[in-house]
Amino acid sequence: MGSTVRRNALRLLRPTRTARTGDLSAPKGVGVDSEGHLYVADADFDNLQIFDENGRLLLFLGSAGQAAGKFWLPTGLFVDDRDRIYVAD
């Protein structure tokens, strides 16, 4: 992981208690893909947020629930060598 990605990851992982898109409240799982995208599973917001290497929010996925596309307190995240994302909730 490059130093720019590392610096931005540390800045992004400072928790907040707001519900604005791109904010984090309880980041529990973090991963980086081969292109430097940062993936963060947030247990309070029950979603997965994806940021570019500059810390800009690209996309967020999921909401609270127990159906497909939903998360219930996601606590782990893994990005494999083929950039597949696994979230444990």
Rosetta blueprint (number, residue, H / E / L):
1 M L
2 G L
3 S H
4 T H
5 V H
6 R H
7 R H
8 N H
9 A H
10 L H
11 R H
12 L H
13 L L
14 R L
15 P L
16 T L
17 R L
18 T L
19 A L
20 R L
21 T L
22 G L
23 D L
24 L L
25 S L
26 A L
27 P E
28 K E
29 G E
30 V E
31 G E
32 V E
33 D L
34 S L
35 E L
36 G L
37 H L
38 L E
39 Y E
40 V E
41 A E
42 D E
43 A L
44 D L
45 F L
46 D L
47 N E
48 L E
49 Q E
50 I E
51 F E
52 D L
53 E L
54 N L
55 G L
56 R L
57 L E
58 L E
59 L E
60 F E
61 L E
62 G L
63 S L
64 A E
65 G L
66 Q L
67 A L
68 A L
69 G L
70 K L
71 F E
72 W L
73 L L
74 P L
75 T L
76 G E
77 L E
78 F E
79 V E
80 D L
81 D L
82 R L
83 D L
84 R L
85 I E
86 Y E
87 V E
88 A E
89 D L
